[in-house]
Amino acid sequence: MPVSGRREARTSIDVLVVGAGPTGLTLAVELARRGVSFRLVEKSTEPPSQADKAIGVHCRTMEIWEDMGVVRAAVDAGIWFNGQIVMINGRQTHRVEWNLPELPYAHLGLPQYDTERILTDRLRTLGGSIERGLALHGLTQDASGVSAALSGADGTQETVRARYIVGCDGAHSVVRRELDLSFNAGAGRFPQLFMLADFDVDWAMPQGYLLRFMHMTDGELDGMLVCVPLRGKGRYRMATMAPPRIMAEAARTEVPPGFTKEYEPPTLADFQVALDRLAPAGTTGSNLRWSSIFRISHGIVDRYRVGRAFVAGDAAHLHPPAGGQGMNTGIQDAYNLGWKLALAVSGHAGPGLLDTYEAERRPAGRAVMDRAVRVAFTDEMDNADEKAQFLDEMQMTLSYHGTPGVGEALGWEAPERSPAAGDRAPDVHGLTRRGIGHPMRLFELTHGTVHTLLIYVDASTTEEDLRGYEKMAGAMRQQFPGLVDIYLVRDLDATSSPGVDLPVVYDTGRTFRSAYAPAGPCAYLIRPDGHVGFRTRPILTGALEDHLRAVFGGGDQASR
């Protein structure tokens, strides 16, 4: 138990993470996996105990969780979403099925308190923990680090010295305030207030579907009920517009974004009014577990980085809550930043690597926010290709193509279906490896904490080419020790050369050739966050080495 009073400043930690929601926990796990010294502080003294935040876990987040080692726990605790149904004025207008067997994972329903519990457990297995009851109330930074003033719930105060600080402290972020970051063009607020609740319903709607009931009068939306299934028979998270009495009171007062405490929680009777108007006839609600009034805000900060300080998650961007976009985007922020910070503190980051965080994640956050605002009061089916829309919403098509942190050197035009630099690197099934008696996935090679270089060879590859790739790989291992895993991916018709000093994976079913459309010898550098960092076709060794030096700073430079 800490003693009251001011503690001595600590100078030994690399990263201070402020906020232990899903974003902060993800970042802490990523740092812990890489042996980075950090502290994770959270002002609340207790973890959340009710499902009053995000529920949906996107397909892309599930891939990330597989790499982080938590996907099995998430699947065990959650439920799968089958699809989405939209009803307007009692008539079904859309029914979209989300069963896409080509994806590694489907869309999972998991309350945020379970998400935080699972990530906390994973952090604990890695030797980390949350320091609860510690609030940030000021920070300063200089050329060598950040000094952060913390206060404890018991009145203690301390100054923490860290090389970097990351604000994952939510919509009312103190880090954002201390950095004097502003929301681009201000934070917008929807005029409506919404009420949310967790309760049971008795109806004949199919199970496992996100349901959206809407009412239109003369082409104008005047009623909406969003229902997200939870684990348990007939159990849903319900969201609908607040009743007139609360809206009238809100018009006379200032109500901040997020969950409000200005009003009494709505009753089951309030929700029954919405059910009677919008849900199928005869629907009844019961067993109200909790309820709240909510105001939706949206915005994105003008910068994600100021010197040695960063913001991520809701501290950087606010979204309408539909589809759990904010939580999933925040998790991807942390997943993107974690490996870059780890390289920086270990002295293996090029001078521009940390700048790529903002260059990659701010446009991604902006795109998610813009779409969430655009469809908040529509039937959501705004794409003629419903499968493409689902993949967009699940952030499976998100790309960093064209940003400074990725690159490519192409001697001839690449097929359109070939993943470009910055794209998510797709998984591949059916690979084989000598001595392993079962088919392998590509993710078994690319998951982990380092970059992965895949060198693809086919029938056109000569013995001389193979010796050149072996020499290239040896030089990379020497210049960037422990930073890049290298594999030879061999087509069925490729020249056999067992003497080459490279681990070999066989594209036995030609699934790699189908997914990556190599069209001849090529190389793909896969980053730790699962995106293509660099591709070259044919294999241009000098261009690939130049990219690696830009990422790792030549392998012998510390990021200062």
N, C-alpha and C positions, 0 to 999 in steps of 0.2 A: 504494500500500500504506500503510495507516494506521500512524502511529508509535505506540509504546507510551506509555501514560500517559493522563491525564484530558484530554478535549477541552473547549473552551469550550462553554457552553450555547448552543443555537441558539434563536432567538426568531422566526424568519421563516416557519416552516411552519404550515399551517392544521390538518392532521390527521396524527396518527401512527397507522398501522395496524400492529398487532402480529399476526403470523402470516400466512404466505403460502401457505396451502392454498386451495381453491376459493373459500371465503368472503372471505378477505383479498384475493385476486387480483381477485375481482369488484368489491369495493369500490374497490380501487385503479384499476381500469379506469374505473369510473363517475366517480371524482374526476378522473382524467386527461382524460376526455372533456369535462369542464366547466372545465378550466383551474385546478383547485384545487391548491395546493401541498401535498405530502404526502411522507411517507417510509413505505415498506413494509419492515419488518424481520422477519427469520425466524431463529430460533436454529439450525436445522440448516444445515450448511454445503453440503449437496448436495441436489438435488431427488430425489423418490422415484423408485425404479428398478424397482419391482415392483407388480403390481396387487393389493395387499393391502388396499385400501379400497373405496370405492363404485365401482359399475359402471354402474348404470342412470341415464340422463339423462331426466328427465320431459318430457312434451310441453310443459308450461308453461315449463320451463327452456329448451327449444329456441326458443320464442318470444322469450324474454329474450336468448338468444344471437344471434338474428337482429338484434335491435336493437343489441347490443354489437359486431356485426361478426365473429363467430367461428363462425356456424352452418355455413358451408360447410366449414371446416377440420374441424369435429366430424363432419359427415356423411362426409367423405372418410376419416376415421380409424376410424369406428365401424361397428357392424352394427345392423340394425333388428331389434327383437324382434317376432315374429309374434303372440305370445300366451302363455298359461300353461296348463299341463297339471298336474293333481293326480291322483296315484295313491295309493290307500289299500289296503294289504294286497294289492298286485299288481293292483288293479282301478281302471281310470280312472273317477274320479267327476266331474271337471270338465275341460272344454276350452274356454277362452275365447279368442276371436280379437280381436286389438287393431287390426284394420284399419278405422279410422274415417276415411273420406275427407273428412268435414267439418272435421277438425282440420288446422291448418296443418302440423303435424309429428306423427310417430308417436313411439314410445318407443325411444330409442337406447341401444345398449350401447356403453359407452366406459370403459375403465379410468381410474381417477382420475389416474394419472400422465400419461395423455394429456390429460385435462382441464386439469391444471396446466400442461402444456407449451403447450397452445393459448392459454390465458389469459395466460401469461407472454409469449408471442410478441405477442399483441395489445397488452399493456401496453408492450412495447418499441417497437412502432410508434407509440405515443402519447407516447413520450419518457420513460416510467417504467421502473423496474427494481426488483429485489428486492435488499435489502442482507442478505446471508446471514452467518451466524455472529454475529449480534447478538441477545442475549437480554435481555428486560426483567427487572429484579430489584427494582423499586420505583417507585411513583408517588405524587405529591401533586398536589392541585389547589386553585385559588383562584378568585376571581370572574372572572378574565380568562383563565385557561388552565390547562394541565396541565404539570407537570415530571416527566419520565420518566427514570429511571436505566437506562442500557443498558451491558452489558458485552460485549466482543468475544471471539471464540474465541482471539484472540492476546493476551488480557489487557488490552486497552485498555478504558477506561471513559469514558462521556460522559453528560451530562445534556441531554436534548432538551426544548425548550419548544415546545408546540403549543397551539392553541386547543381542539382536541378530540383524544381518543384512543379508538380502537375496538379491543377485544380480539377478535380472530379466531383466537386461539391454542389452540383445541382443547379436548379433554376435560379436560386438566390445566392449564387456563388460569391464568396468573399474573395477568392483569388481573382475572379473577373473584376470585381470592384477595385481591388488593390492595384491591378494592372491598368486600370482606367480604360478597360475595353468597353465599347458600346455596341449595341445591336445595330446591324446595318439598317439604316433608315428607321431605327427604332424597333421595339418589340410590339408587334401587332396583337390586338386582343379581339376575339370574337365578342360581339355584344351579348350573345346569349350566355346564360348560366346553364350548366348541366347537372343532373343528379345521377349518381352512380350507386350501385348496390350489388350485393351478393345474396341471391335467394333462389328458391326452387320454383319451377313452373310445371303445371300439368297441362300438356297439350299433345298434339299428334305430329309435331314437326319432326323431321328426321334427325337422328342424333349425330353429333360430331361436326355440325356445320356452323360457321359464323352466319348469323342471321341479321338482316338489315330490313326493318319494316319502315316504310316511308308513306307519308300522306301528302298529296299535292292538291291544291285548289287553284284552278285557273293558271296552271303551269308554275305555281309558286309552292315551295316546300313549306308546310306549316305543321309538320309533325314527323318525328324520327325516333326509332327505337333500335338500338344496336345490342345484340345479344351474343356473348362469347361463351361457349361451353366451358365448364370447369369439371374437374373430376368428381364424379358422383351423379347418381340418377337424377335427371331433371334440373341439375344445378347450373346456373348461369351468372355471368357478370352482365348486368344490365346498365345501359346508359341512355338517357333521354333528356329532353329539355326540361328545365326546372319549371315547377308550376307557376301560374300567374302571380300568386301572392309573393313569391320570392323574387320573381323578375321585377315586380313593381317596386319592391324595397331596394333591389340592387340598382335601379335607375336613380335612386336618391343618394347612394353611397358609393364610395370607391372600394371595389373588390379586387384584390390582387390576383394574379394568375396562380394556378395550382389548387390544391384542396383548401377550402376556406373553413374558418371556424366562426365566421360571423353569424351563421344561421344554424338553427336546430337541424339535425340530420333529417332528411325526408323519411316519411313513414311508408310502410307497405301499402297503405291506402293510396298514397301519392303515386306509387308505381302501378297500382291496379288501374288507376284512371288511364294511364298510358297503355296498359295492356288491353283494356276494354276498347280503346279507340284504334289501336294499331295492330295488335296481335290477332290470330285467328279467334273467331267467336268461341266463347266458353273458356278461354284461357284464364287460369287463376294462379296467383302467386302465393307462396307460403315460406315460412322458415327464414325470415330476413335475418342475416348474420351481421351485416354492417351496411351503412349508407353514408353518403357524403355529397356535398355540393362542390362543383368543380368549375373553374373558369379556364378556358383554353387560351393560351398565348403562343405566339410563334415569332421567331427571329433567329438571327445568326450573327455572331460577333464579327467585327471587321478583321481581326487577326487571331490566329490560334497560338501564336508564339510571340513572346516579348523577352528577348535575351535568353535567360536560363529558365524562364517560366512558360508553362503551357497550360491550355485549357482543353478539356475533352468532355464528351457527353453533354448533358443538359447545361453545363456551365458554358458551353460553346454554341449550342443550338437548341431551340425549343420547337416542338412539333405538336400538332394535334395528335391525340393519343391513339387514333385509329391504327390498328395493326401492330402496335408496339414498335413503331418506327424509331422513336427516340431512344429506347433502351438498346435495340439492336445496332443502331448507328453508333451509339456510345461505346458499345463493346468492340465494334470494329475500329473506332478511334484508338482505343487502348491497345488493341492487337497490332495496329499499325505502328504506334509509337514505342511500344515496349522493346522490340528488338533493336530499334534505332538508338534508344537511350542506352541499352546494354552495350552496344558497340562503342558509343561515345564514352562511357565511363571506363571501358576497358582499353581505350586508346586506339581503337580500330575503326574509327569513323572518319570518312572524308569530310572536308570542311563544309560541304553543302548538304550532308545527309540529314541533319535535324531539320533543315528548312523544307525538306520534302514532305514532312508531316503536314504542314499547312497546305502546301501545294497540292497534295493528294486528297486530304480529308475535308478541307473546306468546300471545294466544289461538290464533293459527295454529299456533305451535310446540306448544302444549299439545294441540290437537286431533290433530295428526300423531302425537305421542308416545303419546297414549292409545290411538289405533287400532293403532299398531304393537305396543304391548304386548299389547293384547287379542287380536290375531290371530297372535301369534308362534308359538303352539303349536296352531294350528287349521288347517283346510284353506283358510283365507283367503277362501272364498266366503261372506261373511256378509251379502250384500246380494242381495235377490231380483232386482234389476235389475243384471245384470253390467256393462252399459255405464255405468250411473250409478256403480257402484263403481269402475270403471276411471278415470272422469273425476275422482272424488274422490281416488283415489290419485295421479293425475297432477297434482293441485292445480289443475285447470282450473276447478273450481267454487268455489275459495276466494274469500271475499268479506269486505270490511271494512265491510259495511253496518251502520249503527248506531253506528259509532265517531266520535269527535269530529272527525276530519280530513276527513270526507266529508259531503255534504248534498244535499238536494233540495227543490224548491219546486214542488208539483204542484197545479194548479188543478182537476184532475179525476183520477179514479182511472186509474192506468197499467195497461196489460195485463200479465198475469203474466209473459209471455215477454219483456217489455222489461227490459233490464239496469238494475238499480237502482244507486244511488250506492254505491260500494265494490266492485261486481262487476267481474270482468275484462271489459274492453271487447272484444267479439268482432270478429274480422277480417271484412271484407266484400270479395268479389270482384266484378268486373264494373262498377266505377265508370268513368266516362269524363270526360275533360277536353279542352277545345278545344285543338287543336294537337298532341295526343298520340295517336299512331296505334295504341295498344294499350290494352286494358282495364287498369284500375288496381286495386290493393288498398287498403283503408282503412289498413292498417299503413304504407303508403308515406307517409301523411300524419301518422300519430300517433307513429311511431317518431322518436326523437331525444332531445334533452336538455331540451326545454321542454314546457309544457302545450299542448294542442290543443283549441280550442273549435270544435265542429261545430254550425252553425246549420241546422236542417232546415226547408225551406219546401215547401209543396204548393199545390194549387189554391185553398185558402182564404186564402192569404197575399196581402194587398193591396199595392199600390204604396207606400202609406203605411207599412205594416209593414216593407217592405224598406228604406225610408229610415231608419226607426227603428233597424233592425239595423245599418245602415251607421254611424249616429251612435254607437251603443253600441260598435261595434268600434273606431271612432276614439278614443273616450274610453279604452278599455282599452289601446290601443297607446300612448297618451300617458302613462297612469298606470303601466303595467307594461311599459316598453319592453324588447323582446327576451325576454320571459318567456312570452308566449302567442302561438301561431300560430292564425289564425282562418280558417275556411273556411265557405262557404255550400254546403250539400248540397241540391241542387235535384231535386225529384220531376219526373217526366215532364210532369205537368199544371200545374206551377207557372208563375206569371206570369213571362214573360221580361222581364228588366230589365238589359240589358247595361251601363247606365250606373252601376250600383251598384259602389262601390269596395270590392269583396270578391272574393277568388279563388273561383271557382265550380267545384264538382264535380257531375257529373250522375249521379243514381241511375238510369241507363239501364235496367238489368234489375230495378229495384226490389228489389235485394238488401239495401240498407240498410234499406228499409222492412220487409222480412221479418225481418231480424236484430234491429232496434231497436224495431219496433212503435211508430212515433212517434204515430200517431193524431192528426195535426195538427202545426202548427209547434211545434218544441221545440228545446232546446239541450242538448248533452252536452259537458262539460268532461272531457277525458281527461288523466290525469296522466302524467308521464314513465315511470312503472312500468307503464303499460298498464291501470290501473284507473280506473273512472269516479269522478272527484272530486266532480262536481256534475251534477245534471240538473234541468231546469225545463220544465214543460209546463202552460200556454203559457209563452212566454218572458217571465219576470219579471226585467227588467233589474236592478232594485234588489237582489233576492235573489242574483243571480249576482255582482254587484259586491261585495256584502257578503262572499260566500264568497272571492272573490279577495283581498280585503283581509285576511281571516283567514289565508290561505295566505302571501301576500307581504308582510304587514305594512304595507299601504297603499302599497307600492312605493317608499317613501322612508325606511324604518326599518331600521337594522342590528340583527341579532340579537346581543345582548350576553351 
